[in-house]
Amino acid sequence: MQSLARPACRQLARHVRRTERSLASFTVPAARLTPGRRHYTTSRRPLYDDGSARSAVINVLNNIASKREVQQYLAQFTSVSSQQFAVIKVGGAIMTDYLDELCASLRNLNQMGLFPVVIHGAGPQLNKMLEKAGVEPEYKEGIRITDGKTLGIARKLFLEENLKLVEALEAWGVRARPITSGVLMAQYKDKDVYKFVGEVNDVQTASVKAAIAEGYIPVLTCMAESVDGQVLNVNADKAAAELARALVPLKIVYLSEKGGIHDKETGKLIEAINLDEEYEGYMKKPWVIHGTRSKIRDIKTLLDDLPRSSSVAIIHPESLERELFTHSGAGTLIRRGTKLQQATSIADFDDLAKLKQTLVRDREGLDSKSVVDRYLESLKDRQFRAYYDENFEALAIVLPPTEGKPPLAHLATLTMTRSAWLSNIADNVFQSLKRDFPKLAWTVKQDDENLTWFSEKADGSIARQGEVLFWYGIDSPEEVRELMSDFVQHGRQMFGDTNLESQLHRAAAAAQRIRSGAAKLQGMRQQATAYHTSARRPQLRDAKQVEQRRGYATTNPNPPLGIKNSEKNYPAKVALIGARGYTGKALVELLDRHPNMDLCHVSSRELVGKKLENYKKKEIIYESLSPDDVRRMAEKKEIDCWVMALPNGVCKPFVDAINESGHKEAVILDLSADYRFDSSWTYGLPELVQRNKIASATRISNPGCYATAAQLGIAPLLDYLAPQPAQPTVFGVSGYSGAGTKPSPKNDVNNLADNLIPYSLTDHIHEREISSQLGTEVAFIPHVAMWFAGIHHTISLPLAKSMASRDVRQLYQDRYDKEKLVKVSGESPLVKNISGKHGVEIGGFAVHSSGKRAVVNVTIDNLLKGAATQCLQNMNLALGYGEYEGIPL
């Protein structure tokens, strides 16, 4: 058995020496490091450890979390010694299927000066090797029985896998050190039963700390040694737990290809397990057996020995940054949990003074204490349920459903300290709310710094005049419509005057008006005395600054995302001009699903008098609306949103009629190319154009189908393209639905059989559109094929500097990480898989042997994301609804 291990050990030793020599050549002298910032001392540092790399990574993180969240967690992680940042356990399947994703995430962490301790398994690989060697695996209670032959194979495999991970990290520019012995000490579990299986009973951390001190990420394998030097196989989860127990890190992460623990009865991901309250219940569930049972039990044993703020996250490797840097996290979070107390009357609170301090916390202002006193007095006469922890770090007050009204509870007050957000007490509170109240709604200010977290907890939302209504648990579209209509009409007052935050804001605003009035009066007196206005102006400016800083303004000259200054009727009334084509039909089907859009008119000269098909909300008969008809309707403000689904060059009279009507607030969305080059219109590609620009627009040009896919396929590499005259080339092939319904050779199925038809080989309108929007010349060569819907682009991109395929792919993954309608994968996407889908798929990522040319493939359904789906995205943004409302994801 030992002879099997020696060659691998010698190979590994040579690898370590070679690695250290090669890394030394990639270092530069470092200035003295500030204590408390880097947490390791060395005279040299990696070349990539600079401010630009750190800033780039933080910019990426800002795409998955708020800037505040990233700063909070980064400050927390750098406030402890480096070995106390995180222990990350990597499952064997991750090593084979998600190695690039793992390395990319570890690189990002390392470039911010963070050094996670990595320990890996290799279970799936071991099963394959044993099968190949003719060894039949044996298990008892889910534990692998490890005889001498199995141990020899396992030892060799684990050394190889450790080497594989270290070399992969080095290829990504990460200094990594293999540590394959001398850390995990173990005793036999039961030698007679399990053979060479151990249980870790001691952890020697010196080599781990030394690796970090010298600027390396330590990479450990889950092989342990007995006191007499015998190698023992230990469970990777248990090994990671013992390592964490010794290091006491802020974060403990188990990476799993399953992305967390799933309830096998419902198939749903379990987002959190609070052990103090739920452990016994989970242990009684029939599906919690073998590995799952052992995992939960071992994690509980670990967390019982760690500070209460510690937790274990079981996540997919692609979600590592989201878990570490967001309040909402990812996968399954297991924690001891903060034991929450409940109160249903004011008398249930032991410390009333502390309760009042908590309610005023971070919201102090003139009369705030009196407002809180009145609020608590009002709770004496009504039902409520409060949730809070012992130290009042978190407090939530819920008003149960009112008798005779829909069974919807109202979260009237929620206040959290920074510590409550970082230690997951906020998640604990919300988990209790979801358990006790199946349907819940709440409102927050639109500039709330935790808006992303609230969005994660909600099923839906709507914004209105700087306020956002969230809800969960409402399945009926009618209930949703009624709730949103109530909010649009009444705002926070829809629940009555029960929102403490609203009361405090009003009190502060009133106080501010008094101050402003006093300042103005004082200024007038000074003006009368001094005979000039200079004494008054600074006071008015300061009053305005205070009002803006505290957010007490009662009007907003610059409305927030998706909100227009004038109120629209609810739901939004829509007219579709030109509904005969494929795109018009696709849009009608989407509007039929939309809970907040009321299609009122459809216009088509060819179909006038016929019933509109595929619209089930109500019966609609096709009309033939003229520009004069449209003008009269616009003058009466009958329509909130006009959609022009007309051929190129046709819609201008209709647009002019609306413009002349005086209804400036009406949204016009043009699906043709007529206004794509008009600077007074907003180009509606949400993934590349600032969404707040679209949300504040009333004149929006919908991008072309070819152009949408091409721009999304080129944009991440714009800064890396070779200078002109070199230019990207897009070879595009579309299904014949892109040629429209008017008969032509390009949509003649017989003509297309066994055929591929090129057309407009230069100067196609989409070539101009792509080039104009990206700001660089792009060559576009379109073709039409015999399938109905779907576009496939092969895009050749000349590069200014040599790049590797994985670097190109990483740029795309980083750029589109948060985009729900863009999927990035390593494989080339197929057009047959995109037909009927609402998004875009990007893949391929081949790079020429010179490193100077990349090739990317993009697919899109030309009728959906290429037209109707994108149209609905823009309508939602412009009308103040959630961007993906009504779009099947």
Beta strands, then each sheet from edge to edge (+ up, - down):
strand 1: 27-29
strand 2: 44-46
strand 3: 86-90
strand 4: 117-120
strand 5: 139-140
strand 6: 143-144
strand 7: 176-179
strand 8: 184-188
strand 9: 198-203
strand 10: 217-221
strand 11: 223-225
strand 12: 231-233
strand 13: 251-255
strand 14: 272-274
strand 15: 311-315
strand 16: 332-335
strand 17: 341-343
strand 18: 385-388
strand 19: 394-399
strand 20: 409-416
strand 21: 440-445
strand 22: 460-464
strand 23: 467-472
strand 24: 572-577
strand 25: 597-603
strand 26: 641-644
strand 27: 667-670
strand 28: 682-683
strand 29: 699-701
strand 30: 729-734
strand 31: 757-758
strand 32: 779-784
strand 33: 791-798
strand 34: 822-824
strand 35: 840-847
strand 36: 853-860
sheet 1: 1+ 2-
sheet 2: 7+ 10+ 4+ 3+ 13+ 15+ 16- 14-
sheet 3: 5+ 6-
sheet 4: 8+ 9-
sheet 5: 11+ 12-
sheet 6: 17+ 18- 19+ 20- 21- 23+ 22-
sheet 7: 25+ 24+ 26+ 27+ 29+ 28+
sheet 8: 31+ 32- 30- 33+ 36- 35+ 34+
end
